[in-house]
Amino acid sequence: MLKTINLHKKYNDFTALKSLNLEIQEGEIFALLGQNGAGKSTTINILLGLIKATSGDAFINNISVKEHPEKIKKHLAYIPETVLLYPNLTGIENLDFFSKIAGFNYDKSELSALLKRTGLQEIAHEKTLGGYSKGMRQKVGIAIALAKDAKVLLLDEPTSGLDPIATAEFTEIVRQLGNEGRTVLMATHDIFNAVSVATNIGIMKQGELVQNLPSKAFSAEELQELYLKTI
């Protein structure tokens, strides 16, 4: 569902990404760990078509990102560290707006059902985003991904700044997405969350994927020790 082949990105003399080969199957949740500057965000931005790789290519549902940057967008949803929504619109109005941009037209009951699937309390559906917590905004972001019927979700530091309850709720939502057959690539610093939710874990260092391991092989403590040794 998501594949990169010798993906390489250079900025003048600086190599941001070096020969990244990655394959993530349908229903798999892949957590990408690494320090700032390791290449996690560069990878996501190339997959989104926001920046062009210097060489190599990436594929979303067997579609080349390089050759069809617009075509891949219907298969993708992106949830950044801070979900960018309209603070003066309600949760349901934001979902309606972004669904229509993606070419979908839902009635109010359908929009509400999508928000409920993410665990957003019904009382919040008609409240403006200006009063939402970060965790609530992320739930709207996930509802948008569901409305688009995105097969691949790209998450960039999704649990950063969340309290333990919101982190646990988000983890359960991501786990459900995997169970539904959606593919998730999650860039994160949160080792404990990665072990909890991911099926596979990769560790990046200076633009290279230096570890690619099944999460079941490690406890959080063992992964933390490996991570510290690797970076």
C-alpha positions in Angstrom: 0.0 0.0 0.0 3.0 2.3 0.7 6.4 1.8 -0.8 9.6 3.7 -1.3 12.4 2.7 -3.6 15.9 4.2 -3.1 14.3 7.5 -2.1 17.0 10.2 -1.8 16.8 13.9 -1.1 19.6 16.4 -1.1 19.6 20.1 -0.4 22.9 21.4 -2.0 25.6 19.5 0.0 23.2 18.3 2.8 21.6 14.8 2.4 18.2 14.8 4.2 17.3 11.3 3.0 19.5 8.5 1.8 18.3 5.5 -0.2 15.2 4.9 1.8 13.6 1.5 1.0 10.4 1.0 2.9 7.3 -1.2 2.3 4.1 -1.0 4.4 1.3 -3.4 3.9 -2.5 -2.8 4.1 -3.6 -2.7 7.7 0.0 -2.2 9.0 0.8 0.6 11.4 4.4 1.7 11.0 6.0 3.9 13.6 9.1 5.9 12.4 11.4 6.9 15.2 14.3 9.3 15.1 15.7 12.6 16.3 14.8 15.9 14.8 16.5 16.1 11.4 16.7 12.3 11.0 14.5 12.4 7.9 11.1 11.5 9.2 9.3 14.7 8.1 11.2 14.8 4.8 9.9 11.3 4.1 6.3 12.3 4.8 6.6 15.5 2.7 7.8 13.5 -0.3 5.0 11.0 0.1 2.5 13.9 0.2 4.0 15.3 -3.0 4.9 18.6 -1.2 8.6 18.2 -2.0 10.3 16.3 -4.8 12.8 13.5 -4.2 16.3 14.0 -5.8 16.1 10.4 -6.9 14.1 7.3 -6.4 10.4 7.1 -6.1 7.5 6.4 -3.8 4.2 4.6 -4.4 0.8 4.9 -2.8 -1.5 2.0 -3.7 0.9 1.2 -6.6 0.6 4.8 -7.9 3.9 6.7 -8.5 4.2 9.8 -6.4 6.7 11.2 -8.9 4.5 10.6 -12.0 1.1 11.2 -10.5 1.4 13.7 -7.5 -2.2 14.7 -7.8 -3.7 11.3 -8.3 -2.2 9.9 -5.0 -4.0 12.6 -2.9 -7.3 10.8 -3.1 -5.7 7.8 -1.3 -3.9 9.9 1.3 -4.8 11.7 4.5 -2.3 13.8 6.5 -2.6 14.6 10.2 0.2 17.0 11.3 1.3 17.7 14.8 -1.1 20.7 14.8 -4.2 20.0 12.8 -5.0 23.1 10.7 -8.7 23.7 10.8 -11.0 26.8 10.8 -11.4 27.9 14.5 -14.5 30.0 13.7 -16.3 26.9 12.3 -17.8 24.1 14.3 -16.5 20.5 14.3 -19.2 19.4 12.0 -18.8 22.5 9.7 -15.1 21.8 9.4 -15.8 18.2 8.5 -18.4 19.2 5.9 -16.1 21.8 4.3 -13.1 19.5 3.9 -15.3 16.6 2.8 -16.7 18.6 0.0 -13.2 19.8 -1.1 -12.4 16.1 -1.4 -15.5 15.5 -3.5 -17.8 14.0 -0.9 -21.2 15.3 0.1 -22.6 14.0 3.4 -25.7 15.0 5.2 -25.6 16.2 8.8 -26.4 12.8 10.3 -23.6 11.2 8.3 -21.1 13.9 9.4 -22.1 13.4 13.0 -21.6 9.6 12.7 -18.1 10.1 11.3 -17.2 12.4 14.3 -18.7 9.8 16.7 -16.5 7.1 15.2 -13.4 9.1 16.3 -14.8 9.4 19.9 -15.6 13.1 19.7 -18.5 13.7 22.1 -21.7 14.7 20.4 -21.9 17.9 22.5 -18.7 19.1 20.8 -20.0 18.7 17.2 -21.7 22.1 17.2 -19.0 24.0 19.1 -16.4 26.1 17.3 -12.9 24.7 16.9 -11.5 27.7 18.9 -12.6 26.0 22.1 -11.3 22.5 21.1 -8.3 20.8 22.8 -5.5 19.5 20.6 -6.9 15.9 21.0 -10.3 17.0 19.9 -8.9 18.7 16.8 -7.0 15.6 15.9 -10.3 13.6 16.1 -11.8 16.0 13.5 -8.7 15.4 11.4 -9.2 11.7 11.6 -12.9 12.1 10.8 -11.8 14.0 7.6 -9.6 11.1 6.7 -12.6 8.7 7.2 -14.8 11.0 5.1 -12.3 10.9 2.3 -12.1 7.1 2.7 -8.3 7.5 2.7 -6.4 4.2 2.5 -3.1 5.6 3.8 -2.8 8.0 6.7 0.4 9.9 7.4 0.8 11.1 11.0 3.5 13.5 12.1 4.1 13.6 15.9 0.4 12.9 16.6 0.7 12.5 20.4 3.0 15.5 21.0 1.4 17.7 23.6 -1.4 15.3 24.4 -2.2 14.3 28.0 -2.2 10.6 28.9 -5.9 10.2 28.5 -5.9 11.9 25.0 -2.9 9.8 24.0 -4.6 6.6 25.0 -7.8 7.6 23.1 -5.7 8.5 20.0 -3.8 5.2 20.2 -7.1 3.2 20.3 -8.4 5.2 17.2 -5.2 4.4 15.3 -5.4 0.8 16.2 -9.0 0.7 14.9 -7.9 2.2 11.6 -5.4 -0.6 11.2 -8.0 -3.2 12.0 -10.2 -1.6 9.2 -7.3 -2.3 6.8 -6.0 1.3 6.6 -2.3 1.8 6.4 -0.7 4.2 8.8 2.8 5.7 8.8 3.4 7.6 12.0 6.5 9.7 12.6 7.0 10.1 16.4 9.3 10.5 19.3 6.9 8.6 21.6 8.6 5.2 22.1 6.0 3.9 24.5 3.1 4.8 22.2 5.0 3.3 19.2 5.3 0.0 21.0 1.7 0.1 22.1 0.1 0.8 18.7 2.6 -0.1 15.9 2.9 -3.4 14.1 6.4 -2.4 12.9 9.0 0.2 14.0 11.7 1.8 12.1 14.5 3.9 13.4 16.1 6.7 11.3 19.4 8.3 11.7 20.9 11.1 9.5 18.5 10.3 6.7 18.9 6.5 6.8 16.5 3.8 8.0 18.9 1.9 10.2 16.4 -0.4 12.0 13.2 -2.0 10.8 11.7 -4.3 13.4 8.4 -5.9 14.4 7.1 -4.1 17.5 6.2 -7.4 19.2 9.9 -8.2 19.5 10.5 -5.5 22.1 9.1 -4.1 25.3 9.1 -0.3 25.5 12.2 -0.4 27.7 14.1 -2.7 25.3 13.1 -0.4 22.4 14.2 2.7 24.3 17.6 1.0 25.0 18.0 0.1 21.3 16.9 3.5 20.2 19.5 5.3 22.4 22.2 3.0 21.2 21.2 3.5 17.5 21.1 7.3 17.5 
